């Protein structure tokens, strides 16, 4: 099977001022197929940020390899440069990285570095702005005149404009209100469906992950402790709690309902799923009366 991105035996350690070395990630095997949407979860300090910083060469492995399209990104300088266009990284609070005088120029920054023609750059900017839900009339404005939500969309569009094979989002919904979170989740899902790009998302939100991910990797102490589908991971509530994570609150509520003899499914992970099931249940009760 060919993977768009793959970590093989990846380790990264930092010296701690003594002869001892501290591993931030240790002996990780991880892979993503084309078009797959994979979530990475774990408590603070579990190694998530260190792991994703290797995927486009921000960090160099102490040992092991990062492969993009089957090629070691550290093979030579040219391979590393090209891999950074193939793997886009969208940091937490990406709106703080806006710096150009117009939104158009900000979105165009990546494609310009790819040395594309002006016409190709323009096409990519317009396409990325559409994907990110940015209105055309905003493109000539200063990014600093945008609302917070618009700034985030503009920053995300800047990564999308490079048309990478993989986009990595680090806590993409951080700081957003519930509607903003919902809109951003839809944006990411729609982008994947329209482009076929692979997506990797790091998030603390178990509910966001349940809404988005095809597969989840759980990190603990610099290693991947669990991998599997949402059902496979979220059904192991006790193991998740033992490493400092919790299943979504809605899942706990439905577990309580089941424990009290109410016939509801056990695999409910989002508010939307729960609302739908409860509406049907209440409708059924009302009808019986």
C-alpha positions as CSV (number, residue, x, y, z in Angstrom):
1,X,0.0,0.0,0.0
2,X,1.3,3.5,-0.9
3,X,1.0,6.2,1.7
4,X,1.1,9.9,1.1
5,X,3.0,10.4,4.4
6,X,4.7,8.0,6.7
7,X,6.8,8.0,9.8
8,X,9.0,5.0,10.3
9,X,10.7,4.4,13.6
10,X,10.6,8.1,14.3
11,X,12.3,9.4,17.4
12,X,13.2,12.9,18.5
13,X,15.1,13.6,21.7
14,X,16.4,16.7,23.4
15,X,19.5,17.0,25.6
16,X,18.5,17.9,29.2
17,X,21.8,19.5,30.1
18,X,23.3,16.2,31.3
19,X,24.4,13.1,29.5
20,X,20.8,11.9,29.5
21,X,18.5,12.5,26.5
22,X,14.8,13.1,26.9
23,X,12.6,11.6,24.1
24,X,9.7,13.9,23.0
25,X,8.6,11.1,20.5
26,X,9.9,7.6,20.5
27,X,9.9,4.9,17.8
28,X,6.7,6.0,16.1
29,X,5.3,4.2,13.1
30,X,2.4,6.3,11.6
31,X,1.0,6.5,8.1
32,X,-1.8,8.3,6.2
33,X,-3.3,7.3,2.9
34,X,-4.3,9.7,0.2
35,X,-7.7,11.3,1.0
36,X,-7.7,10.0,4.6
37,X,-8.7,12.3,7.5
38,X,-6.7,11.3,10.6
39,X,-7.0,12.7,14.1
40,X,-4.2,12.9,16.6
41,X,-5.2,13.3,20.2
42,X,-3.3,13.2,23.5
43,X,-2.9,15.2,26.7
44,X,-0.6,18.3,26.8
45,X,3.0,17.1,26.6
46,X,2.2,13.8,24.9
47,X,4.3,14.6,21.8
48,X,1.6,15.7,19.3
49,X,3.2,19.0,18.3
50,X,6.7,17.4,18.1
51,X,5.3,14.6,15.8
52,X,3.6,16.9,13.4
53,X,6.6,19.3,13.2
54,X,8.5,16.4,11.6
55,X,6.0,16.0,8.8
56,X,7.1,18.9,6.7
57,X,10.7,19.1,8.0
58,X,10.4,21.8,10.7
59,X,12.2,19.2,12.9
60,X,14.7,16.6,11.8
61,X,14.4,13.2,13.4
62,X,17.0,12.0,15.8
63,X,16.4,8.6,14.3
64,X,13.9,7.1,11.8
65,X,12.4,8.5,8.7
66,X,9.6,10.7,7.4
67,X,8.5,9.7,3.9
68,X,6.3,11.8,1.6
69,X,5.1,9.8,-1.5
70,X,7.6,7.1,-0.5
71,X,10.6,9.4,-0.5
72,X,12.7,10.4,2.6
73,X,12.2,14.2,2.9
74,X,15.7,14.6,4.3
75,X,17.3,12.9,1.3
76,X,18.6,16.2,0.0
77,X,17.8,20.0,0.1
78,X,15.6,19.9,-3.0
79,X,13.5,17.0,-1.7
80,X,13.1,18.8,1.6
81,X,12.0,22.0,-0.2
82,X,9.4,20.2,-2.4
83,X,8.1,18.2,0.6
84,X,7.2,21.5,2.3
85,X,4.9,22.3,-0.6
86,X,3.4,18.9,-0.5
87,X,2.7,19.0,3.3
88,X,1.0,22.2,4.5
89,X,1.1,23.0,8.2
90,X,-1.6,25.2,9.7
91,X,-0.5,26.2,13.2
92,X,-2.8,26.9,16.1
93,X,-4.1,30.5,15.8
94,X,-2.9,30.8,12.2
95,X,-4.3,34.3,12.0
96,X,-1.3,35.6,13.9
97,X,0.9,34.6,10.9
98,X,-0.8,37.1,8.5
99,X,1.6,39.9,7.5
100,X,1.0,41.1,3.9
101,X,-0.7,44.3,2.9
102,X,-3.8,42.6,1.3
103,X,-5.6,39.3,1.9
104,X,-4.8,38.4,-1.8
105,X,-1.1,38.8,-1.3
106,X,-1.2,36.9,2.0
107,X,-2.9,33.9,0.3
108,X,-0.5,34.2,-2.7
109,X,2.6,34.0,-0.5
110,X,3.0,30.2,-0.7
111,X,2.3,29.9,-4.4
112,X,4.7,32.7,-5.1
113,X,7.5,30.8,-3.3
114,X,6.7,27.9,-5.5
115,X,7.7,30.1,-8.4
116,X,4.4,29.7,-10.3
117,X,3.3,32.1,-13.0
118,X,1.2,35.1,-12.1
119,X,-1.9,33.6,-13.8
120,X,-1.5,30.3,-11.9
121,X,-1.0,32.2,-8.6
122,X,-4.2,34.1,-9.2
123,X,-6.2,30.9,-10.0
124,X,-4.9,29.3,-6.8
125,X,-5.7,32.3,-4.7
126,X,-9.3,32.5,-6.0
127,X,-9.8,28.8,-5.6
128,X,-8.4,28.7,-2.1
129,X,-10.5,31.7,-1.1
130,X,-13.6,29.9,-2.3
131,X,-12.6,26.7,-0.4
132,X,-12.1,28.8,2.8
133,X,-15.3,30.8,2.4
134,X,-13.7,34.2,1.8
135,X,-15.7,36.6,-0.2
136,X,-14.0,38.1,-3.3
137,X,-14.5,41.7,-2.0
138,X,-12.3,40.9,1.0
139,X,-9.2,40.0,-1.1
140,X,-8.2,43.6,-1.7
141,X,-8.6,44.5,2.0
142,X,-5.8,44.5,4.6
143,X,-5.9,41.2,6.6
144,X,-5.9,43.3,9.8
145,X,-9.3,44.8,8.8
146,X,-10.9,41.4,8.9
147,X,-12.9,39.9,11.7
148,X,-11.3,37.1,13.8
149,X,-13.1,34.4,11.9
150,X,-12.2,35.9,8.5
151,X,-8.6,36.2,9.5
152,X,-8.4,32.5,10.4
153,X,-10.0,31.6,7.1
154,X,-7.5,33.8,5.2
155,X,-4.6,32.1,7.0
156,X,-6.0,28.6,6.2
157,X,-6.6,29.7,2.6
158,X,-2.8,30.6,2.4
159,X,-2.0,26.9,3.1
160,X,-4.7,25.6,0.8
161,X,-3.4,27.8,-2.1
162,X,-0.2,25.7,-2.2
163,X,-2.6,22.8,-3.0
164,X,-0.6,20.3,-0.8
165,X,-1.3,16.6,-0.8
166,X,-1.6,16.8,3.0
167,X,-2.8,19.6,5.3
168,X,-2.0,19.4,9.0
169,X,-4.2,21.4,11.3
170,X,-3.0,22.0,14.9
171,X,-6.0,22.7,17.1
172,X,-7.9,24.4,14.2
173,X,-11.0,25.4,16.2
174,X,-9.1,26.8,19.2
175,X,-10.8,29.9,20.6
176,X,-13.8,29.8,18.4
177,X,-17.4,29.9,19.6
178,X,-19.7,26.9,18.9
179,X,-20.9,28.2,15.6
180,X,-17.3,29.0,14.5
181,X,-16.2,25.5,15.4
182,X,-19.1,23.9,13.5
183,X,-18.4,26.1,10.4
184,X,-14.6,25.3,10.5
185,X,-15.3,21.5,10.8
186,X,-17.6,21.8,7.8
187,X,-14.9,23.8,5.9
188,X,-12.3,21.1,6.6
189,X,-14.6,18.2,5.7
190,X,-15.8,19.9,2.5
191,X,-12.2,20.7,1.4
192,X,-11.2,17.1,1.8
193,X,-14.2,15.9,-0.1
194,X,-13.6,18.4,-3.0
195,X,-9.8,18.0,-3.3
196,X,-9.1,14.5,-2.2
197,X,-6.2,15.8,0.0
198,X,-5.3,14.0,3.1
199,X,-5.9,15.8,6.4
200,X,-4.2,15.4,9.7
201,X,-5.9,17.2,12.7
202,X,-4.4,17.6,16.2
203,X,-7.2,18.5,18.7
204,X,-8.1,18.3,22.3
205,X,-11.8,18.1,21.4
206,X,-13.0,14.6,21.4
207,X,-16.3,15.7,19.9
208,X,-14.6,17.5,17.0
209,X,-12.6,14.4,16.2
210,X,-15.7,12.2,16.3
211,X,-17.3,14.6,13.7
212,X,-14.3,14.5,11.4
213,X,-11.9,11.7,11.6
214,X,-11.8,8.4,9.7
215,X,-9.2,7.2,12.1
216,X,-7.6,8.3,15.3
217,X,-4.1,8.0,16.8
218,X,-3.9,8.5,20.6
219,X,-0.5,9.7,21.9
220,X,0.8,9.2,25.4
221,X,4.4,9.9,26.7
222,X,5.8,10.4,23.2
223,X,4.4,7.1,21.8
224,X,1.3,6.1,19.9
225,X,-0.7,4.3,22.6
226,X,-3.8,3.5,20.5
227,X,-4.9,3.6,16.8
228,X,-8.2,2.8,15.2
229,X,-11.6,4.1,14.0
230,X,-13.6,6.4,16.2
231,X,-15.7,3.5,17.5
232,X,-12.6,1.4,18.2
233,X,-11.0,4.2,20.3
234,X,-14.0,5.8,21.9
235,X,-15.4,2.4,23.1
236,X,-12.3,2.1,25.4
237,X,-13.3,4.8,27.9
238,X,-11.4,3.4,30.8
239,X,-8.1,3.2,28.8
240,X,-8.6,6.8,27.6
241,X,-9.2,8.0,31.1
242,X,-6.1,6.2,32.3
243,X,-4.0,8.4,30.0
244,X,-5.7,11.6,30.8
245,X,-8.4,11.8,28.2
246,X,-12.2,11.6,28.4
247,X,-14.8,10.4,26.0
248,X,-17.3,13.2,25.0
249,X,-19.8,14.2,27.7
250,X,-22.7,13.2,25.3
251,X,-21.2,9.7,25.3
252,X,-21.2,9.6,29.1
253,X,-24.9,10.7,29.1
254,X,-25.9,8.0,26.7
255,X,-24.0,5.4,28.8
256,X,-26.0,6.5,31.8
257,X,-29.2,6.2,29.9
258,X,-28.3,2.6,28.9
259,X,-27.4,1.8,32.5
260,X,-30.9,2.9,33.4
261,X,-32.5,0.5,31.0
262,X,-33.2,3.0,28.2
263,X,-32.6,1.4,24.8
264,X,-30.2,3.9,23.1
265,X,-27.0,3.2,21.2
266,X,-23.6,3.2,22.9
267,X,-21.7,4.8,20.1
268,X,-22.9,8.4,20.4
269,X,-20.1,10.9,20.2
270,X,-21.5,14.2,19.1
271,X,-24.3,16.6,20.2
272,X,-25.8,16.3,16.7
273,X,-26.0,12.5,16.9
274,X,-27.4,12.6,20.5
275,X,-30.1,15.2,19.6
276,X,-31.2,13.2,16.6
277,X,-31.6,10.0,18.6
278,X,-33.4,11.7,21.5
279,X,-35.8,13.4,19.1
280,X,-36.7,10.1,17.7
281,X,-37.0,8.6,21.1
282,X,-39.2,11.4,22.4
283,X,-41.3,11.2,19.2
284,X,-41.8,7.6,19.8
285,X,-42.9,8.2,23.4
286,X,-45.3,10.9,22.3
287,X,-46.7,8.6,19.6
288,X,-47.3,5.8,22.0
289,X,-49.4,8.0,24.2
